[in-house]
Amino acid sequence: MKLDFHTHGKLAKRLPFSTVYTDWLLGEAKKAGLDAICLTEHFNTLQFDELYGYLLSISSCEGDTLCMENGLRVFPGMETDIAEGGHILSLGPVEAILELNQRLAPHKTPGKFLPFAELMDLFAKYPVLVGGAHPFREGGHIPELPGAQLQRLDFLDLNGKDVAENRDRAQTLTHALGKQLGKPVVSGSDTHQAVQYGCICTEFERDVRTVSALHEEMKAGRYRIIVSDHASFQVHTAGMLKRALKEIHALGGDYVDVLVGDAKEKDAPSFQDRIAVTHHAVWVEDAFDAQELAKRVEETANDMAWKGYTVVSVSACGEGNALLLFRKKML
């Protein structure tokens, strides 16, 4: 059973929930060779309840999983911020996840996040597995928490985004913490965008349907982590596409329509054809200084102008990098 422990059902937590986009994600997950995913949606995403309500309406329940029509199984879950800085994953029956999300309603904004110990006290009242998400990502402080508290975790997340950024660092630090705590290390892509599926996954020897059975397999070590040879490319490409689609939404466009089109149209063009016609994103990277970056952005804009595109936005993306979004000029 190939399982992705860390996925999302929306492009971004502040964007409206779209059934079409979620359908596309679930379909692409299956096409990527996954048998199951853990849907660890952000606990403070817009329309959290509606996302799970929709999934319940299009699936059948098998144990603790929601089985989609295409055969993909979804372990319900949630990703929760803690006051110390960092994210905690929880997996369990859908009714437990929904009730936990409701109980966390007063703690969904910065400054009101629960401390780790209080969050774990709440989770202890429900039949959920709890994991430390991407424990060594910048801005998080999970490894600095008291050892006695960290022992309450059930697993650690070797995260696809971190592996793509620096595989040796992510693997060394995460496995070392797992060994220190005596906790299994499993893997998740952390995708909000389907290109990222398959960059990393956890393959179990047995097929399971409940979180208790999943926990037993994890503790017994009957699994292996698979990292794609193209993980860095997948994560990098997914990030660029996510930023471009968010720009389209910010400009008042329909990013879902740009992405998937009307599935009911028999002759609807492919995603690649649609985005090539209306929008185009270009990544400029590794400039030595601001002057060189400005020059390369200008050269890229001029080159695209000759091809019939006009600049929509330019976003600085870290030192020496920029993302340019273009729109096809209408004649």
N, C-alpha and C positions, 0 to 999 in steps of 0.2 A: 504494500500500500504506500503510494507516494503522497505525502502530506506536506502542505505548506502551513507552518504554524502561525504566520503573521501576515494577514491580508486585510484589505479594506474594500468596502462596497460602494464607495463614492470617490469622485476625483479629489475633492477637498472637503473638509468638515464644514466650512462656511457656505458651500454651494448647496442649492436645493437638491433634494433627493430625486433621482431619475430612474424609473423602472427600466427604461431602454438601456441606459448606461450600465446598470447593474446586471441586466440580462447579458449584455455584451461581455462584461467581466467574467461571469460564470461560464459562458460559452468558451471564452478564450482560455480559461483555467483548464478546462477539460482538454482542449486542443493541445495545450502545452504538456500533456501527459500526466497531469495530476489526477489522483483518485479522490482526494479530499482536500479541503482547506479549513483552516480555523479563521472564521470571520471576526477579527479582533478590531472592530470599528471603534473609533474614538468615542469615549463615553460622553463627550460634550459636542458631538457632531449634530448639525441640524437634522431633525426628523429621524432620530435614532429609532424610535418606536415604529415609525412608518416603514423603515427599511426592513425590520424584522417581521412586521405585519405582512408585508408583501411577500417575503420569502416563505412564510407559513402558508400563504394562499396558493403558492405555485409548487409546493413540495409535499412529500409524505414523510412522516417521522419514522426513523429506524433507530431505536435506542435513543441516544442523545443527539443524533444527527438529523439534519434535514436533507432528504434525498431529492435532488433536482431531476427533472425529466431526462436530462442528458446523462444521468448516472453519477454526476458529481455529488459528493456528500459534504455537507457543511457542518462543522462543529461550531455552534454559536459561541461568541466570545465578546470581549470588550478590552479596550486599551485605556487605562486610567492614569492621569497625572497625579504625582504625589508632591507634597509641599516642599520636600527636600530637593526636588529636581530629578526628573526621571519618569519613566513610564512602566506600568505594571500590567501584564496580560492576565486575563482570567478566562477560563473555558468551562462550560457547563451546560446543563439543560437550558433550553431557550427561556422557560418560565423563570429560572433563577437569574439569568442574565438580565431579563427585562425588569425584574423586581429590584435587582441590585442597582440598575441604572436609575430607576425612580428614586431609590433611597439616597443616591448620590446627587440628586437635583440641587441641593443647597451648596454643593462643593464643586461646581463645574467651571468656575472662573478663577483666573490667577489671583492669589491672595486668599482664596477660600479652599484650595485643594487640601484634602486630608493628609496628615503625616502618614508615613508608611505604616507605623505600628497600628494606628487607628483604622486604616484601610484594611490591614490584614485581620484585625479583630472582626470587622464587618464580613469579610470574605469567609472567615472561619464558620460563620453561621449558615453557609450554603454549600452544596455539593459541587464545588468548583476546584479546578486546578489553577494554580497561580504561578506565573513566571516573571522573571526580570527581563524586560525588553531592552535590547541593544544596550547592555549595562555600561559599556565604555564609550558611548557616543558623547561628543562634546555637549556640555550643558547638563548632563545627568550626573547623579551622585550616588547611584545604587551601591557601588563597591565600598563607599565610605560609611555606609550604614552599619550599626552594631552587628557583630557576627551572630549573636543570639537571635536577632530579628531576621537576618538573611536566611537563617536555618528554616524559617517558615515558608520559604519559597519551595515550589515543587520542581522547577526547572529554570534554565537560563536560555535565552534566545541568541543564537549566533545569527546575526542579521545580515540579509543580503546587501543592503546599502553599505554597511560597514565593511563587508568582505570585498565589495567592488572598489571601495576607497583604498583599503590597505588590508589585503587578505591575511598576511602574516601577523600583523598586529591584532586584528580582530580574533583570529583563531587562537593565538597564543594566550592573550589576556582572558578571553572568555572560557577557554578550557581550563586554564589555571584556576580561575575562580570557581568553576564547577568542581574541580578536584578538591579544592580547599574546603568547599561546603559539602562535598559528597552528593552533589545534585547533577542530574543528567543535563547535558547540553544538546538542544535540538535546534532546528533552523527554520527561518521564515524569510520570505522575500521582502516584506514590508511594502508591498505594492499598492498603489492607488490607481495604477494604470497598467493595462494588461501586458504590455511589452515586457514587463519585469517578471512575469510568471516563469518559473523554471530556472531562474538565475541560481537558486539554491532550494533544496527541498530535503525532507527527511523520509527515507524509505524504510518501512517496517517490514519485518518478516511475515507478520500476520495482519489480517484485515480485522479492524475493530470498529464497533459502533457506539461505545460508551466511553465517557471520560475516565471511569475507573479502570476499564480494560486498557485504555491508552496509557494510563499512568503505570500500570503493571509492566507493559512492554517497554516503557521508557526506563523504569528502574532496573529491569532485567538486561538492558542494553541490547535488545533485539532490534536494532536499527542501524542505519548508516546515513551519514550526511553526504549529499551529492552537490557539488559545486560545478556549475556550467563553465566550460572553457570560455564562454562569451559573457560571463556575468558582468564584467565592467561595462561592456558595450550595451548590454540590456538596460542596466540601471541608468547609465548616462543618457541613452536615447529616451527612456521613459521619463526621465526628469525634464529633458528639453520639451517633449511633447506635452507633458503636464503643464509646464509654464505657458506654452503657446495656447493651449486650450483655455487656461484661466484668463489669459489676455483677451481671447475672443469673447468670453463671457463678460469680462469687465467692460468691453466696448459695446455690449448690448447684443452680441451675436449668440447663436444657438450652438454651443460647442458640441452638444450631443449629435445634432444633425450633421455638423461638419465631420464628426468622427464616424458615425455609422450610417447616416442617411436614412431613408425611409425603407425599412425592411420589407414593406408590403409592395414596393415597386419591383416588378419583375426585372426591369432593365436598369435598376439602380446601379450607379457606378461603384467601384470598390472604394474603400477608405482612402487608399493611396491616390486614386484618381480624383476624389472629391477634394482632399486637402491641397492637392497640387493646383487645382483650378482656382480656388478662392484665397487660400492662405499658404504662406511658406515661411518656415522658421529656419534661421541660419545661426550657427554657433561659431563665434569667434573666440579663440582661446590662446593661452600661453603668450600673451604680449609681454614684452620686457618691462614696459612702463606705460603710464597713462598716455603719453604722446603717441607711442606706437599703436596702442589700442585705438585711440581716436582716428589715427590714419587708416587702420585696417577696417574700422567700422565705416568710414567714409568711402573707402574703395569698394567694400561690399555693397553699400547702398547704391553707389553709382553703377556697379555691375548689374545689380538687380533691376535698376531703373531701365537699363537697356533691354532687359528681358520682359518689360511690361509690368513690373511690380512697384508699388509705392510703400514707403516705410510706415508702419502702424505704431511700433514702439521699439525702444531700445532699453534693455534691462541689464544693468551691471550684475554679474553673477560671480562674485568673488574676485580676488586680485588677478588682473590680466585677462578676464573673461567677460564676454557679453553675449546676450541672446537678442537677435533682431527678428521681429515679426513683420512680414510683408503681406500686403493684400494685392491681388491681381487687379490691375486697372481695367475698368469697364469701358469699352469703346462705344 
